[in-house]
Amino acid sequence: MNAILQCLCSVPPLVEYFLSGKYKAALHKENGESAAAFGCLMSNMWLGEFDSVSPEDFQSVLGKRYPTFSNRTQQDAQEFLMCVLNELHDALKKRSKKRCITDAKVSRASVSETSIITQLFEGQLSYDITCQACKTAIHRPESFTVLSLPIPSKSVCSLQDCLKCFFQQDTLTWNNQIHCSQCEKKSDAVVKATITKAPQIVIFHLKRFEWQGKHRRKLSTDICYPLSNLDLSPYSSRPSRQDAEYSLCAVVNHNGFLDGGHYTAFCKHSVTNNWYSFDDAQITKIPNSSVQTDTAYLLFYTCKDLLCVC
């Protein structure tokens, strides 16, 4: 929990949003307790008088809605991250109606929900699926806030290797065949994902835990990831390529094994650009060279040209 909260409280536009008090105007009374507690935590971390602060109040509030996170047993950091992002979105979302033209005569209203979370962290993928029999192609959009990347090597690889593995063309056959509306039967197909809308903050989940038969194990692969100039344009459609360059701002590390691990965080200070290691209450300034580790589990990257958020 501490590692995830430390990373979220180091994302510059999210920090600015909560410290400015903008969140108070968007807060829903019926389910805004968690977001209010998060705002207090953010304020105490950046404006408080103490060297370290406890997230107990936020944990207590969140634990009422999600009992899994109410105790002190270790939970998966990626699952906790998704829980916090979903909770903040639900508490701060705004609904708007858009008119969609479905044919020459009929239009319908579609309701979209936006929040500071969707503005910063949400991206869009398009899965292009082509039937191998008749070559009919369909496009399935999918929103994401975290990209879970496979690790293609057991020893050493790069973040780009993980991205290439995720975005490579795949064949759907046997039990994974699609039902082709044109062929009116199940058929083999090829599928390829593309980023159609790149998020301002992209979070990569490195899938270090995998099943091998009936047993789950941790991959200790040394994954090389850049601190700046991460280019996502090779995996993006043409309109979104101009906003596809990113810099690292935070890392969640998992040390240890499946049953007895410990999470720590590396975060970049947005003003001084110095990197710090956070291990619960212990804070240490570290050189850039120490940010690269073989224990990285979650990577937070910020877009080079961050847009203003409301």
N, C-alpha and C positions, 0 to 999 in steps of 0.2 A: 504493500500500500504506500509506504513512504516514498519509494522510488518513483512510482507513477505520479504521485502528487507533486513531487519535486520537479519532474520533467514538465508536467502541465503548467506549473507555476514558473516555468522558465521560457515559455512560448511568448515572445514579445507582444503580439497583438491581443492574445488572450489576457495577458497581464494588464495591458492598457485598458481593455474593456472593463475588467472588474475593478481596477483601482480608480477609474474615472467615475464609477458608480452608475454607468449606463445600464448595467444589468438590472438595477432596481426597477426601472420603468417597464422592463419586459417580464418581470417576475410574475408567475402565476401563483395566486394565493393558495389554491387547493393543493398544489404539489411543489411548492417552491422552497421548502425548508432546506433541502440538500444544497440547492444553488446558493441560498443565503449563507449557509454555513461555509460553503466553498469560497464565497466572496470574503467572508471574515478571515478565513485562513489565508487567502491571498494577501489581504491587507496586513495581517500580522507578520507575514513572511517578509514583505517588502517595506513596510512602514513602521513595524513594531520596534520596541526597544530591546528585545532579547536576541541573543545570538542564534537560538533555535526555538522552535515552537512545536507544540504537540497537535496532531490532527485528531485528537480524541473526540472533539465535538462533532467534526464532520463524520468520523467513523460511526459515532453513536446514531446520528440522524440517518445516514445511509443504511446502517444495519437494521433499522426498523423496517425499511422497504425491501432490503436484500439480506435476510438472516445469514446467508453463507459468509458474508463479510463482516459479521458482527463479532466474531471471536478472533483470537490471535493466532489461529492456525494458518499455515502458509497456503495461499491460494495462487492460482496462475495470474501473473501480472497482466497478460493480455486480456484475460476475461475481466479483471478488475477495471482495466482501462476502458473497455467497451461499456461496462456498467456505468462508469462515471460519465462518459460522453453521452450515453443515452439519457441518463438522469438529468444532466444539464440541458440537453436539447429539449426534453419534455417540459422542463420548468421555464424555458425561455423562448419557446417557439411562437412564431406568429403565423397566422393563417391568411392566405390570400387566394382569391379566385381569378383564374385566367380563362378567357374564352378560347376554345379550341375548335377550329373548323374541321369537321369530320367528312363533309362532302360539300357539294356546291350549294346546298340549301340549308343544311342543319349545322348548328354550332352547339357545343355543350360547355358547361363550366367544369373545370378541374381545380381541385383544391390542393395547393402546395403548402408545406410547412417549412419555414426557414427559421434559423436561429444563428447565433454566433458560432455554434458548433458546425452547422452545415456550411456556413460561409467560409470557415477556416479549414475544416478537415474533410469535407465531403468531396469526392471525385466521382467521375462516371467512367465506366467501362462499357465497351460494346463487344459482345461476342458474335462474331460472324460465323454462321454455321451453314455449310454447303453440303447438300445431298450428293453423294458420290454417284448415284444412279442417274438422276435427271439434271444435276448441277443447279437446282433451285437454291437460292441463298436467302437466309433470313438473318435479321439483326436483332439481338436481344440486349437491351440496355440494362445495366446493373449499377446501383450506387455502392460506394465503399467509403469507409473511414479508415480502415487499416488494410493493407495488402499483406497477406500471409504468403511468404515466399518459400518455395522448396529449396533445400540445400543439395546441390548436385554432386558434392564430393564429400568424402569422409575425412580428408586431411586438410587441404587448403583450397580455397576458391575466393572469388571476389563477389561483391554485391552485384556487379554487372552480370556475372555468371548466373546468379540467382534470378535476376530479372529476365535474362534470356530464357532460362528454363521455364519461368512462369508464362512468358508471352509467346513461347514457341508454338507452332501449329501442332495440334493433336488430332488423332484419329479416334472417332467413336465407333466401336464395333462390338460384336457379340451382345452382351447384356446392356451396353451403353448406346446402342443404336437409337436413332431418333425416329419418330413417326412423321414421315414426309407427307404433307397434305397434297402434294402434286402426284406423288406415286401411289398414295393411299395405302401405304404399308411401311413397315419398319425398314430402314436402310442405313448403311454405313454413312458416316459424314465426317467432314473435317471441321474443326473449330479453331478459331484464333481470336485472342483478346486484344483490344486496342484501347488506349486511354483516349476518351473523347473530351473529357474535361478534367484537367489536372487540378488537384486541390492546392490551396495556398500552403497548407502544412501537410506533408505526406508522411505517414507512419508505416514503417516496414516491420512486420513480425517475422523473425527468422525462425523457421519451424525446426527447432532443435530437438523436439520430442517426437519420436516416431514409434510405431508399432512394428515389431519384428516377430511375426508369428503371434503367439499369445502374450508376448512380453513387450513392455514399453521401455525405450531406452533414450538416453540423451546423446546427441551428436556434439562432439567437442571440436568441430571443424573451425579452423582459423579463417574467418571471413574478412577479407580486406575491404574496407569501405572508405570513401573519400570524405574529407572534412569540408570540402567545398567543390563547386563546379560539377555536381552530379547532374548528368544530362539524361532526361527522360524522353527526349524527342524521338529516339529510335522506336519507342513503344507508343507514340502518340499520333493521333490523326492530325492532319495538316493545320486546322484552325487553332489547336491547342499547343502547337510546338513552340510558339514564341514565349510561353510562360513555363518552360520545362527545365529550367536550371535551378538547382537547389544547393543549400549549405546545411551542414549538420548543426543542430542546436542542442540535442540531448540524446542520451543513450541509457537504456536500462540493461544492466548486466545480471545474469543468473550464475551464481557461483555454487558449486557443489553438485549434488546428484538429484535424482527424482524425488526421493523421500525426505531429504534434509538439506535443501538448498537455501540460499540467502540472496536477496535482491539488493543491488546498489545502483546508484545513478551517477552519470557524468552530465553536467549541464554547463552550457556556455553563458557567461554573463553578457547580457545584451548591450551594456554600456562599455565595459572594459574589454570585452571580447576574450577574457581569460576563462579557462576551463577549470571546473571544480569537481571534486569527487565527494559524493554524499553517501555516507554509510550510517544511516539513522542520525544520531546527533553529532557524529564526527564529520567535519568538513575539512577538506584538504585541497589546496591549489595544486593543479597538475599541469605539466607541459603538454603541448599538442601531441607529442609523440606517444603519450600514455593513454590517449583517448582510444587508440586502436587496441582492442583486446580480443581474445578468443572466447570470451564469455558474453559478448553482446547478444541481446535477445530482442530488444526493440530499438529501432532507430527513428529519431524525429528529425525531419528535414524541413527547412523553411524555403519558400520560393524566393528567388533573388529579388524580384520586384513585387513585394507585398502590396496588395491593394488596401485601401481604407475600408474598415468595417464599421457598421453602425451598431 
